[in-house]
């Protein structure tokens, strides 16, 4: 999750954790159970493949696409997908324009303001997608794709609002804590007997690693996304539900309340103890993760694709993975963190909405789902995905964590402006030492106050989400 890596928004959330995605006229409630582990593609009906039509008129579709930062290999897969679709629909030309994480939201904001630009676009799930739904920039995909097809897609509740599904998931992304088994052994550190450490155990292990001359945790926060990952994995562990976060967004509770801000004190202590690489502010998120693959640190946050890369670089036997440490006592402390991360949708101004939706549907055909995993090592967000393709125990562990129990990627549940102007720079304050935990919390509150004043229309929508 750059933001996706940053977001790793993931919300197959049990009803006790998930707020109903609602609208002024009606509401929809999230599933009460998380999806089970995906079954083999051969055991379920294949997604329908659009049939070629005779003398079909030429159609050109522009797709503003983002996924490579989350899932290395995605761009190559997309190029192959476009070529395969051309064989089925020779009259349709799909022009893919890869997007940058840094400008993904702002570029589409510009397009939305003029209601011109791509036919298909990508945005991070929930908050960003819904903000464009509310500005009438997205066509509901559930009006364009059959319900029986959508029923196979996972995590659609992340983008369900007012009774409609607005965007399509492509993959599930979760974040684990990768560790180097050899460096653990050198420092006398034993992995947890369960699937995660407590915070105190995490701190104790880091102290042992540092004493052995090993950097305990490596990462990069030059672009702010490492701090956002810490927020998404640790920052909500005192909360009972995502409604509590939405209440801070809407001003019912201040972001300076300890349940939202106390975790910054723990992160600050971790950084000041010297447990993070000294050049953390000189590296972007993916560059920091690369240090782990180079054997320069004992632990790092990792996505499925990043973990697969580390296993190739270090050797599969040398890499382990666990869930992020447990710090809080709220219900969200035990939730998983899987998300569809990025979502793809048809724009409201596209002159060819059905053709655009047909291409998105083609991305979920079994052959494309299999090719996706082989290209990226990231699990597809579809119950027809052949789970037998996941063979490495570490990746099986990640896949299980992503498809078992309630899932919450906390960053999905804040408006993009608050994410960009508070979440990212607040983490940078801590990693750079330029601000205190109190400064970080105050920044969140100031930013939220500014956002509420500038966007009363969006505030009203978020107040509905907070109920």
Rosetta blueprint (number, residue, H / E / L):
1 X L
2 X L
3 X L
4 X H
5 X H
6 X H
7 X H
8 X L
9 X L
10 X L
11 X L
12 X L
13 X L
14 X L
15 X L
16 X L
17 X L
18 X L
19 X L
20 X L
21 X E
22 X E
23 X L
24 X L
25 X L
26 X L
27 X E
28 X E
29 X L
30 X L
31 X L
32 X L
33 X L
34 X L
35 X L
36 X L
37 X L
38 X L
39 X L
40 X L
41 X H
42 X H
43 X H
44 X L
45 X L
46 X L
47 X L
48 X L
49 X L
50 X L
51 X L
52 X L
53 X L
54 X L
55 X L
56 X L
57 X L
58 X L
59 X E
60 X E
61 X E
62 X E
63 X E
64 X E
65 X E
66 X L
67 X L
68 X L
69 X L
70 X L
71 X L
72 X L
73 X L
74 X H
75 X H
76 X H
77 X H
78 X H
79 X H
80 X H
81 X H
82 X H
83 X H
84 X H
85 X H
86 X H
87 X H
88 X H
89 X L
90 X L
91 X L
92 X E
93 X E
94 X E
95 X E
96 X E
97 X E
98 X E
99 X L
100 X L
101 X H
102 X H
103 X H
104 X H
105 X H
106 X H
107 X H
108 X H
109 X H
110 X H
111 X H
112 X H
113 X H
114 X H
115 X L
116 X L
117 X L
118 X L
119 X L
120 X E
121 X E
122 X E
123 X E
124 X E
125 X L
126 X L
127 X H
128 X H
129 X H
130 X H
131 X H
132 X H
133 X H
134 X H
135 X L
136 X L
137 X L
138 X E
139 X E
140 X L
141 X H
142 X H
143 X H
144 X L
145 X L
146 X L
147 X H
148 X H
149 X H
150 X H
151 X L
152 X L
153 X E
154 X L
155 X L
156 X H
157 X H
158 X H
159 X H
160 X E
161 X E
162 X L
163 X L
164 X E
165 X E
166 X L
167 X L
168 X E
169 X E
170 X L
171 X E
172 X L
173 X E
174 X L
175 X L
176 X E
177 X E
178 X E
179 X E
180 X E
181 X H
182 X H
183 X H
184 X H
185 X H
186 X H
187 X H
188 X L
189 X L
190 X L
191 X L
192 X L
193 X L
194 X L
195 X L
196 X L
197 X L
198 X E
199 X H
200 X H
201 X H
202 X H
203 X H
204 X H
205 X H
206 X H
207 X H
208 X H
209 X H
210 X H
211 X H
212 X L
213 X L
214 X L
215 X L
216 X L
217 X E
218 X L
219 X L
220 X L
221 X L
222 X L
223 X L
224 X L
225 X H
226 X H
227 X H
228 X H
229 X H
230 X H
231 X H
232 X H
233 X H
234 X H
235 X H
236 X L
237 X L
238 X L
239 X L
240 X L
241 X L
242 X H
243 X H
244 X H
245 X H
246 X H
247 X H
248 X H
249 X H
250 X H
251 X L
252 X L
253 X L
254 X L
255 X L
256 X L
257 X L
258 X H
259 X H
260 X H
261 X H
262 X H
263 X H
264 X H
265 X H
266 X H
267 X H
268 X H
269 X H
270 X H
271 X H
272 X H
273 X L
274 X L
275 X L
276 X E
277 X L
278 X L
279 X L
280 X H
281 X H
282 X H
283 X L
284 X L
285 X H
286 X H
287 X H
288 X H
289 X H
290 X H
291 X H
292 X H
293 X H
294 X L
295 X L
296 X L
297 X L
298 X L
299 X E
300 X E
301 X E
302 X E
303 X L
304 X H
305 X H
306 X H
307 X H
308 X H
309 X H
310 X H
311 X H
312 X H
313 X H
314 X H
315 X L
316 X H
317 X H
318 X H
319 X E
320 X E
321 X E
322 X E
323 X L
324 X L
325 X L
326 X E
327 X L
328 X L
329 X L
330 X L
331 X H
332 X H
333 X H
334 X H
335 X L
336 X E
337 X L
338 X L
339 X E
340 X L
341 X L
342 X E
343 X E
344 X E
345 X E
346 X E
347 X E
348 X L
349 X L
350 X L
351 X L
352 X L
353 X H
354 X H
355 X H
356 X H
357 X H
358 X H
359 X H
360 X H
361 X H
362 X H
363 X L
364 X L
365 X L
366 X H
367 X H
368 X H
369 X H
370 X H
371 X H
372 X H
373 X H
374 X H
375 X H
376 X H
377 X L
378 X L
379 X L
380 X E
381 X L
382 X E
383 X L
384 X L
385 X L
386 X L
387 X H
388 X H
389 X H
390 X L
391 X L
392 X L
393 X H
394 X H
395 X H
396 X H
397 X H
398 X H
399 X H
400 X H
401 X H
402 X H
403 X H
404 X L
405 X L
406 X L
407 X E
408 X L
409 X L
410 X H
411 X H
412 X H
413 X H
414 X L
415 X L
416 X H
417 X H
418 X H
419 X H
420 X H
421 X H
422 X H
423 X H
424 X H
425 X H
426 X H
427 X H
428 X H
429 X H
430 X H
431 X H
432 X H
433 X L
434 X L
435 X L
436 X L
437 X H
438 X H
439 X H
440 X H
441 X H
442 X H
443 X H
444 X H
445 X H
446 X H
447 X H
448 X H
449 X H
450 X H
451 X H
452 X H
453 X H
454 X H
455 X L
456 X H
457 X H
458 X H
459 X H
460 X H
461 X H
462 X H
463 X H
464 X H
465 X H
466 X L
467 X L
